Amino acid sequence: MSFRDPFDVAQQCQQDPEFAAKAGALSRDVFSGDPLFRTCPSCEVETVDEVGLLISYPPGTDAEAFDPTYTCGLVPVELKKKGYIAHIKPYVKRLRARIKERDGEEQAAAFIASAEKLAARIIGLLKDCEFYTGLSQDPTAMHVVRFYAEDGVTAKYIIWHDGREEEPHQQPTEEAQAGVGNPSEAKLECGIYGFTFNHLLCGKEHKKEAEMMAEAKAAGLQGLVYYGTPGVIVLQAQHGDAATYLKACGRVGKKGQQTWCHEEKISESELSSYSPLEPACAAHGRPLEKRGLTPVSLNDIQAVLVGIGHGDRYRQVLGLE
C-alpha cells in the first residue's frame, strides 16, 4: 500500500482484516487522542528510566509491518536541541499534573526524578534521532522519538509511558475478516474535541477564518467557535473527521492544536443522531447551526461544557492546562 496522507494510512491499516488479525493493543496520546503505536507478537517492548517505553520493530518479522510511522500515521517534525527543550519542559509539567491528580504527590515527585533521566537520554540522542507527532500535529502532545539500533536497520521508538493510554484490541470474527455480517454492529469512534488557535477574527474580510468556517460547513460538521485571542473551536465529530478538519485549518494558514477530547464508541445506526452538544446548547439558549460552527462567547462554551458534564475541562479546552 502506498499513501501520502498519514490519516489515510492509519484508516487503511485499521480497516485491513489481515492487519487487524495480527495487531495488538493500540496506544493513544492521553492529551490529543492520536494513535501512537500498536503492539504485535514480534515487536519488542522494554522499560527505560522507569517512565519510558522502548519499542522495537525488527525487520524481517511481522513487526516490520506495524511500524507506527505507517500504521498510526505519525507525522515527522523537525526539532533541534533548543526546540526540544522548549517542548519537553511544559510537557513533563503537564504529565506531572496528571499523575498528581491520579496518584498523588509522592508518585508525581517520583515521576519527575525519572523524567529528568529520560529527557537527558533523549537529548543525548538528538544527533541520531527523529521526532514525530500524532495525526493532529498537536505541538503540546507527545513527541515520539525514533532512532536506529547499531545494525542501522532496526527502528526503535521512545514513548512516554504516562503519556499514552492503551485501548484494548478485539480480534475480529471470521465474518468481520471476510467482510460480512451485520454492518450495524460496527462501532465508530466519535467525540467532542477542543481546538485552540493563536487568534480567530470574525468577518468575511478575514479570508483564512472564512475558509475555516466554509470547510466545516462543507464537511457537515457542527460545533462552537469563539472569535478572539486565542480562538477556540469545540467540535462534535467522528475521530477521523476531527483530525482531518484540524489539518484543513493548517492548510489555509490557521495552525491549531487539540487541547482536549472526550470520545465514545457508537454504532453506525446512531451516527445520524449523534449530537452531544445540541441539548446543552439548546438549554443555554444558543442552538447549534445545522451545518457549520456556531459563534459563541467563552461564557457560552463554559456553560455548554457544564451542561455535558465536563465543566471541569474548561481551562484545558482553552489551552490553559
C-alpha positions in Angstrom: 0.0 0.0 0.0 1.2 3.5 -0.8 -0.3 6.6 0.8 0.8 10.1 1.2 -1.7 11.3 3.7 -0.9 9.9 7.2 -4.5 9.9 8.2 -5.4 7.7 5.1 -2.6 5.4 6.1 -3.9 5.0 9.6 -7.5 4.4 8.5 -6.5 1.9 5.9 -4.4 -0.1 8.4 -7.3 -0.1 10.9 -9.7 -1.4 8.2 -7.3 -4.1 6.8 -8.5 -7.5 8.0 -5.0 -9.1 7.8 -3.5 -6.2 9.8 -6.4 -6.4 12.4 -5.9 -10.1 12.9 -2.3 -9.7 13.9 -2.5 -6.4 15.7 -2.2 -6.0 19.5 -3.4 -3.2 21.7 -3.4 0.4 20.3 -1.9 3.2 22.5 -3.3 6.7 22.1 -1.9 10.0 23.3 -3.6 11.0 26.6 -3.9 14.6 25.5 -4.6 14.6 21.8 -6.2 11.2 21.5 -3.9 10.5 18.5 -2.8 6.9 17.8 0.8 6.4 18.8 1.7 2.8 18.3 0.4 -0.8 18.3 1.9 -3.9 19.8 2.2 -7.1 17.9 3.6 -10.6 18.7 7.0 -9.8 17.1 7.7 -6.4 18.5 9.9 -5.9 21.5 9.0 -3.7 24.4 11.2 -2.7 27.4 11.1 -0.1 30.1 13.7 2.8 30.1 14.3 5.1 33.1 11.0 3.8 34.7 8.8 6.3 32.8 9.6 5.4 29.2 8.9 2.5 26.8 11.5 1.5 24.2 9.7 -0.3 21.4 11.5 -2.1 18.5 10.0 -3.4 15.2 12.7 -5.9 14.0 13.0 -6.0 10.2 12.2 -9.4 8.6 9.5 -10.1 11.1 5.7 -9.4 11.3 6.6 -6.4 13.5 8.0 -4.6 10.5 4.5 -4.1 9.1 3.5 -2.4 12.4 5.9 0.5 12.3 3.9 3.3 13.8 5.0 5.9 11.3 2.9 3.8 8.9 0.2 2.1 10.9 -0.6 5.2 13.1 0.3 7.9 10.6 2.9 9.6 12.8 3.9 12.9 11.3 7.6 14.0 11.3 8.6 17.2 12.9 12.0 19.0 12.8 13.4 19.8 16.2 16.9 20.8 17.3 18.1 20.8 21.0 16.6 24.3 21.8 13.3 23.4 20.3 13.1 20.0 22.0 13.9 21.5 25.4 11.2 24.2 24.8 8.7 21.3 24.2 9.7 18.9 26.9 9.7 21.2 29.9 5.9 22.1 29.7 5.1 18.6 28.5 6.7 16.9 31.6 4.9 19.5 33.8 1.6 18.6 32.1 2.2 14.9 32.7 3.2 15.6 36.3 -0.1 17.4 37.0 -2.0 14.5 35.5 -0.1 11.9 37.7 -0.6 14.0 40.8 -4.3 14.2 40.2 -4.5 10.5 39.6 -1.9 9.0 42.0 -0.9 11.7 44.5 2.1 14.0 45.2 4.5 11.1 46.1 4.1 9.4 42.7 4.3 12.8 40.9 7.6 13.5 42.6 9.0 10.1 41.7 7.9 10.7 38.1 9.9 14.0 37.9 13.1 12.3 39.1 12.8 9.6 36.4 11.5 12.0 33.7 14.7 14.1 34.0 16.8 10.9 33.3 14.7 10.1 30.2 14.8 13.6 28.9 18.6 13.6 29.3 18.7 10.3 27.4 16.7 11.7 24.5 18.9 14.9 24.4 21.9 12.6 24.2 20.4 11.0 21.1 19.5 14.3 19.3 22.1 13.9 16.6 20.8 10.4 15.7 17.1 10.6 16.3 13.9 11.8 14.6 10.7 13.3 16.2 7.1 12.6 15.3 3.8 13.9 16.4 0.3 12.3 16.1 -2.2 12.9 13.3 -3.4 16.1 14.8 0.1 17.5 14.9 -0.6 18.9 18.3 2.7 20.5 19.4 1.8 20.2 23.1 1.2 16.5 23.0 3.8 13.7 23.0 6.7 13.8 20.6 7.6 10.3 19.8 11.4 9.7 19.3 12.8 7.3 16.7 16.3 6.2 16.3 18.1 3.1 14.9 19.9 0.2 16.6 23.5 -0.4 16.0 22.6 -2.6 13.0 21.4 0.5 11.3 18.0 -1.0 10.2 16.1 -1.8 13.4 13.8 1.2 14.2 13.4 1.9 17.9 10.8 4.3 19.4 10.8 6.0 22.8 7.3 6.6 24.2 6.4 8.4 27.5 4.6 5.7 29.4 2.2 8.0 31.3 1.6 10.0 28.1 -0.4 7.1 26.5 -3.5 5.1 27.2 -3.9 1.6 25.9 -7.0 0.8 24.0 -7.8 -3.0 24.2 -7.9 -4.6 20.8 -10.5 -7.2 20.0 -9.6 -9.8 17.4 -12.1 -9.7 14.5 -14.5 -12.5 13.9 -14.3 -14.7 10.9 -17.3 -12.9 9.4 -15.6 -9.5 10.0 -12.4 -10.7 8.4 -14.4 -11.9 5.4 -16.2 -8.5 5.2 -19.6 -9.9 6.0 -22.0 -9.7 8.9 -24.3 -7.1 10.3 -22.8 -3.7 9.5 -24.9 -2.1 12.2 -22.8 -3.8 14.8 -19.7 -1.9 13.7 -18.6 0.7 16.3 -17.4 4.2 15.3 -15.3 6.5 17.5 -16.9 9.8 17.9 -16.4 12.6 20.4 -16.2 16.3 21.3 -12.9 18.0 20.5 -11.4 21.3 21.7 -9.0 23.2 19.4 -7.2 26.4 20.0 -5.7 28.9 17.5 -3.4 31.8 18.1 -6.3 34.1 17.1 -9.5 33.9 15.1 -11.1 37.0 13.6 -14.7 37.4 12.6 -15.9 38.7 9.2 -15.7 37.8 5.5 -12.7 40.1 5.1 -10.7 37.7 7.2 -10.2 35.1 4.5 -8.4 32.4 6.4 -11.1 32.2 9.1 -13.8 32.4 6.4 -12.2 29.4 4.7 -12.1 27.5 8.0 -15.9 28.1 8.5 -16.7 27.1 4.9 -14.6 23.9 5.3 -16.6 22.9 8.5 -19.9 23.7 6.7 -19.0 21.8 3.6 -17.9 18.8 5.7 -21.2 18.8 7.6 -19.5 19.4 10.9 -21.1 21.0 13.9 -19.7 22.9 16.8 -18.9 26.2 18.5 -16.4 28.9 17.6 -15.1 31.7 19.7 -13.5 34.6 17.8 -10.7 36.1 19.8 -7.2 35.6 21.2 -6.9 32.7 21.5 -9.5 31.4 19.0 -11.4 28.4 20.3 -13.4 25.7 18.4 -15.4 22.9 20.1 -16.3 20.3 17.6 -18.5 17.2 17.7 -17.4 14.7 15.0 -16.0 11.3 14.3 -12.4 11.0 15.4 -11.1 10.9 11.8 -13.2 13.9 10.7 -11.9 16.0 13.6 -8.3 15.2 12.7 -8.9 16.0 9.1 -10.5 19.3 9.9 -7.6 20.4 12.1 -5.3 19.6 9.2 -7.5 21.5 6.8 -7.3 24.6 9.0 -3.5 24.3 8.9 -3.6 24.2 5.1 -5.4 27.5 4.9 -2.8 29.1 7.2 -4.5 28.7 10.6 -2.5 26.2 12.5 -4.2 25.0 15.7 -3.8 22.4 18.4 -6.1 19.9 20.0 -6.3 20.7 23.7 -9.0 18.2 24.9 -11.3 15.5 23.7 -13.9 13.2 25.1 -14.6 10.1 22.9 -17.0 7.3 22.9 -18.0 4.3 20.7 -21.3 4.4 18.9 -23.0 2.2 16.3 -23.4 3.3 12.7 -27.1 3.5 13.2 -26.6 6.0 15.9 -24.3 8.3 13.9 -27.0 10.3 12.2 -28.5 11.4 15.5 -25.1 11.8 17.3 -25.1 15.4 18.7 -23.9 15.6 22.3 -23.6 19.3 22.2 -27.1 20.1 21.0 -29.1 19.5 24.2 -26.7 21.7 26.2 -26.6 24.4 23.6 -30.4 24.4 23.4 -30.8 24.6 27.1 -28.4 27.5 27.2 -30.4 29.3 24.5 -27.7 29.0 21.8 -28.9 26.3 19.5 -26.4 24.7 17.1 -26.5 25.6 13.5 -27.4 22.6 11.4 -24.2 22.7 9.4 -21.1 24.6 10.4 -19.8 26.3 13.5 -22.0 28.5 15.8 -20.3 31.7 17.0 -20.4 31.9 20.8 -18.7 33.6 23.8 -16.3 32.0 26.2 -19.1 32.0 28.8 -21.3 30.1 26.3 -18.5 27.5 25.9 -18.1 27.1 29.6 -21.9 26.8 30.1 -22.1 24.1 27.4 -19.2 22.1 28.9 -21.0 22.2 32.3 -24.2 21.1 30.5 -22.5 18.0 29.1 -20.8 17.1 32.4 -17.3 18.4 31.5 -17.3 21.8 33.2 -14.0 21.0 34.9 -12.3 20.8 31.5 -13.0 24.4 30.6 -9.4 25.6 31.2 -8.0 22.7 29.4 -10.2 23.4 26.3 -8.8 26.9 26.3 -5.2 25.5 26.4 -4.5 26.9 29.9 -3.7 23.5 31.4 
